[in-house]
Amino acid sequence: MNLGKELHYQYRSLRLVRGFLTGRFINCNLQITYRCNFKCQICDFWKREHNPAEELSLDDIRTIGRKLNEFGTIIISLAGGEPLIRDDLCDIITVLNATGHFPILITNGWYVNETVARDILKAGLQEISVSVDYIDPARHDSQRGCPGSWGRAVNALELFQKNRPDRRNRVHMISVLMDDNLEDVEALIKLSREIGVTYMINLHSWNRGAKARRLPDKSVTRHLLDLKRKYPEFVTLTSYIENLDQAILQGGVGDCRTGRLLMNIDNCGNVARCTERLDEPVGNILKEDIHELRRRLWNVCDTQPCAQCWTSCRGFAESMTKAPRWRQYKEFLHSVKPR
């Protein structure tokens, strides 16, 4: 065991737990690129050209990490686009880890090979999720707009599982829950178990851009809770699943706490309450005082009620700060316990 790394992990963990208990920022989505090699039907970032020269530099990301550290340790989700398109991804992970945070990311898996899997985990990535939406490769490839994407995703999961240094470096298969894949979930959980990774879901959100609404057309909560009881590999929090039927029926869940528990920073440093509100920034983290930006985010949260989504990032942040906390903490710790 590397004592320095272990102490750094425990220090960040204690600061994150403090965030859970005090209701401060615990999650930040950081779009490090909007570039992507896929043409997913449920996304529209790929429909525009994006100039890599306009993306955050490594120094910019270091500045962001240091400013966010004033609020404590934060789970920083490196988002896109496809994050692995960036050649300096390992350096980004190292910087965010060093500035006191837990970097995680979601990938389509296309660019993953043995070297990539080993290097990004070694750099300090705490958690990685690979997108797989269907058990049938052809359906997944069609949805993602890229032939061969299912096979690359499954291979990526196998490589991440093989190379993760500790079980606390979580590896998930993640599916967007839509109108046509509820019956695939159990088979995908079984596939995750075969690979040796865990499984999560994220309810489809259509509010940003001009995407079609693709929510399931029936109740899902009871079925998914049954699967969670049956398969320990299914690690989506119970509290998140319990709200899915409401989100599907009403198009979202009320009392949104984005802006207080979660924020979004785009690839230019613009800060908004969430990914769905990219076009409503409150300022730029590279140019303005972080405490003033927090005040504006709090004001948006308190004066502009929203009930238009139930994404997993929002659901996690809110679940970890609400009753029954003991259940959320127990489930979370179960998924990150060391070997």
FENHUHU-V750737 format. One record per residue. RES is the residue in one small letter. SS is DSSP state (H for helix, E for strand, - for the rest). OMEGA is omega in whole degrees, 0 to 359 (none if undefined). Layout:
res:RES ss:SS omega:OMEGA
res:RES ss:SS omega:OMEGA
//
This chain:
res:m ss:- omega:174
res:n ss:- omega:187
res:l ss:H omega:180
res:g ss:H omega:179
res:k ss:H omega:180
res:e ss:H omega:178
res:l ss:H omega:178
res:h ss:H omega:178
res:y ss:H omega:182
res:q ss:H omega:178
res:y ss:H omega:178
res:r ss:H omega:180
res:s ss:H omega:180
res:l ss:H omega:179
res:r ss:H omega:178
res:l ss:H omega:177
res:v ss:H omega:176
res:r ss:H omega:177
res:g ss:H omega:177
res:f ss:H omega:186
res:l ss:H omega:186
res:t ss:H omega:177
res:g ss:- omega:176
res:r ss:- omega:179
res:f ss:- omega:176
res:i ss:- omega:184
res:n ss:E omega:176
res:c ss:E omega:171
res:n ss:E omega:183
res:l ss:E omega:179
res:q ss:E omega:181
res:i ss:- omega:174
res:t ss:- omega:170
res:y ss:- omega:178
res:r ss:- omega:179
res:c ss:- omega:179
res:n ss:- omega:179
res:f ss:- omega:175
res:k ss:- omega:185
res:c ss:- omega:179
res:q ss:- omega:184
res:i ss:- omega:180
res:c ss:- omega:179
res:d ss:- omega:178
res:f ss:H omega:185
res:w ss:H omega:184
res:k ss:H omega:178
res:r ss:- omega:174
res:e ss:- omega:180
res:h ss:- omega:183
res:n ss:- omega:180
res:p ss:H omega:180
res:a ss:H omega:181
res:e ss:H omega:182
res:e ss:- omega:177
res:l ss:- omega:175
res:s ss:- omega:178
res:l ss:H omega:177
res:d ss:H omega:176
res:d ss:H omega:182
res:i ss:H omega:175
res:r ss:H omega:178
res:t ss:H omega:179
res:i ss:H omega:179
res:g ss:H omega:181
res:r ss:H omega:179
res:k ss:H omega:180
res:l ss:H omega:180
res:n ss:H omega:176
res:e ss:H omega:178
res:f ss:H omega:182
res:g ss:- omega:176
res:t ss:- omega:183
res:i ss:- omega:170
res:i ss:E omega:182
res:i ss:E omega:181
res:s ss:E omega:179
res:l ss:E omega:190
res:a ss:E omega:180
res:g ss:- omega:9
res:g ss:- omega:178
res:e ss:- omega:185
res:p ss:H omega:184
res:l ss:H omega:173
res:i ss:H omega:182
res:r ss:- omega:181
res:d ss:- omega:183
res:d ss:- omega:184
res:l ss:H omega:180
res:c ss:H omega:178
res:d ss:H omega:178
res:i ss:H omega:179
res:i ss:H omega:181
res:t ss:H omega:181
res:v ss:H omega:182
res:l ss:H omega:175
res:n ss:H omega:183
res:a ss:H omega:180
res:t ss:- omega:168
res:g ss:- omega:184
res:h ss:- omega:174
res:f ss:E omega:177
res:p ss:E omega:175
res:i ss:E omega:174
res:l ss:E omega:173
res:i ss:E omega:182
res:t ss:E omega:173
res:n ss:- omega:174
res:g ss:- omega:188
res:w ss:- omega:187
res:y ss:- omega:185
res:v ss:- omega:169
res:n ss:- omega:183
res:e ss:H omega:182
res:t ss:H omega:180
res:v ss:H omega:181
res:a ss:H omega:181
res:r ss:H omega:188
res:d ss:H omega:183
res:i ss:H omega:175
res:l ss:H omega:178
res:k ss:H omega:181
res:a ss:- omega:178
res:g ss:- omega:176
res:l ss:- omega:184
res:q ss:- omega:185
res:e ss:E omega:176
res:i ss:E omega:178
res:s ss:E omega:178
res:v ss:E omega:186
res:s ss:E omega:172
res:v ss:- omega:188
res:d ss:- omega:183
res:y ss:- omega:175
res:i ss:- omega:178
res:d ss:- omega:182
res:p ss:H omega:183
res:a ss:H omega:179
res:r ss:H omega:178
res:h ss:H omega:181
res:d ss:H omega:179
res:s ss:H omega:180
res:q ss:H omega:183
res:r ss:H omega:176
res:g ss:- omega:184
res:c ss:- omega:178
res:p ss:- omega:180
res:g ss:- omega:185
res:s ss:H omega:180
res:w ss:H omega:180
res:g ss:H omega:178
res:r ss:H omega:180
res:a ss:H omega:180
res:v ss:H omega:177
res:n ss:H omega:178
res:a ss:H omega:178
res:l ss:H omega:179
res:e ss:H omega:181
res:l ss:H omega:178
res:f ss:H omega:177
res:q ss:H omega:180
res:k ss:H omega:189
res:n ss:H omega:182
res:r ss:- omega:186
res:p ss:- omega:184
res:d ss:- omega:179
res:r ss:- omega:176
res:r ss:- omega:170
res:n ss:- omega:190
res:r ss:E omega:175
res:v ss:E omega:182
res:h ss:E omega:154
res:m ss:E omega:180
res:i ss:E omega:180
res:s ss:E omega:169
res:v ss:E omega:180
res:l ss:E omega:186
res:m ss:- omega:184
res:d ss:- omega:186
res:d ss:- omega:183
res:n ss:- omega:178
res:l ss:H omega:182
res:e ss:H omega:177
res:d ss:H omega:191
res:v ss:H omega:183
res:e ss:H omega:178
res:a ss:H omega:178
res:l ss:H omega:175
res:i ss:H omega:179
res:k ss:H omega:178
res:l ss:H omega:177
res:s ss:H omega:180
res:r ss:H omega:179
res:e ss:H omega:181
res:i ss:H omega:182
res:g ss:- omega:180
res:v ss:- omega:179
res:t ss:E omega:188
res:y ss:E omega:179
res:m ss:E omega:175
res:i ss:E omega:176
res:n ss:E omega:181
res:l ss:E omega:180
res:h ss:- omega:176
res:s ss:- omega:188
res:w ss:- omega:191
res:n ss:- omega:181
res:r ss:- omega:178
res:g ss:- omega:184
res:a ss:- omega:182
res:k ss:- omega:177
res:a ss:- omega:176
res:r ss:- omega:184
res:r ss:- omega:176
res:l ss:- omega:174
res:p ss:- omega:183
res:d ss:- omega:180
res:k ss:- omega:178
res:s ss:- omega:181
res:v ss:- omega:190
res:t ss:H omega:183
res:r ss:H omega:180
res:h ss:H omega:182
res:l ss:H omega:176
res:l ss:H omega:175
res:d ss:H omega:178
res:l ss:H omega:179
res:k ss:H omega:177
res:r ss:H omega:184
res:k ss:H omega:187
res:y ss:- omega:177
res:p ss:- omega:178
res:e ss:- omega:181
res:f ss:E omega:192
res:v ss:- omega:172
res:t ss:- omega:185
res:l ss:- omega:179
res:t ss:H omega:181
res:s ss:H omega:177
res:y ss:H omega:181
res:i ss:H omega:183
res:e ss:H omega:181
res:n ss:- omega:185
res:l ss:H omega:181
res:d ss:H omega:176
res:q ss:H omega:181
res:a ss:H omega:180
res:i ss:H omega:182
res:l ss:H omega:186
res:q ss:H omega:181
res:g ss:- omega:180
res:g ss:- omega:179
res:v ss:- omega:182
res:g ss:- omega:180
res:d ss:- omega:180
res:c ss:- omega:182
res:r ss:- omega:172
res:t ss:E omega:189
res:g ss:- omega:174
res:r ss:- omega:179
res:l ss:- omega:188
res:l ss:E omega:174
res:m ss:E omega:176
res:n ss:E omega:175
res:i ss:E omega:184
res:d ss:- omega:188
res:n ss:- omega:174
res:c ss:- omega:180
res:g ss:- omega:179
res:n ss:E omega:187
res:v ss:E omega:176
res:a ss:E omega:183
res:r ss:- omega:182
res:c ss:- omega:181
res:t ss:H omega:180
res:e ss:H omega:182
res:r ss:H omega:179
res:l ss:- omega:184
res:d ss:- omega:179
res:e ss:- omega:183
res:p ss:- omega:177
res:v ss:- omega:180
res:g ss:E omega:183
res:n ss:E omega:186
res:i ss:- omega:180
res:l ss:- omega:186
res:k ss:- omega:188
res:e ss:- omega:180
res:d ss:- omega:184
res:i ss:H omega:181
res:h ss:H omega:175
res:e ss:H omega:177
res:l ss:H omega:177
res:r ss:H omega:179
res:r ss:H omega:179
res:r ss:H omega:178
res:l ss:H omega:177
res:w ss:H omega:181
res:n ss:H omega:178
res:v ss:H omega:180
res:c ss:H omega:186
res:d ss:H omega:186
res:t ss:H omega:181
res:q ss:- omega:181
res:p ss:- omega:181
res:c ss:- omega:179
res:a ss:- omega:190
res:q ss:- omega:176
res:c ss:- omega:167
res:w ss:- omega:180
res:t ss:- omega:184
res:s ss:H omega:179
res:c ss:H omega:176
res:r ss:H omega:182
res:g ss:H omega:178
res:f ss:H omega:183
res:a ss:H omega:182
res:e ss:H omega:180
res:s ss:H omega:184
res:m ss:- omega:180
res:t ss:- omega:182
res:k ss:- omega:176
res:a ss:- omega:356
res:p ss:- omega:186
res:r ss:H omega:183
res:w ss:H omega:180
res:r ss:H omega:179
res:q ss:H omega:181
res:y ss:H omega:180
res:k ss:H omega:180
res:e ss:H omega:180
res:f ss:H omega:181
res:l ss:H omega:177
res:h ss:H omega:184
res:s ss:H omega:182
res:v ss:H omega:182
res:k ss:- omega:181
res:p ss:- omega:179
res:r ss:- omega:none
//
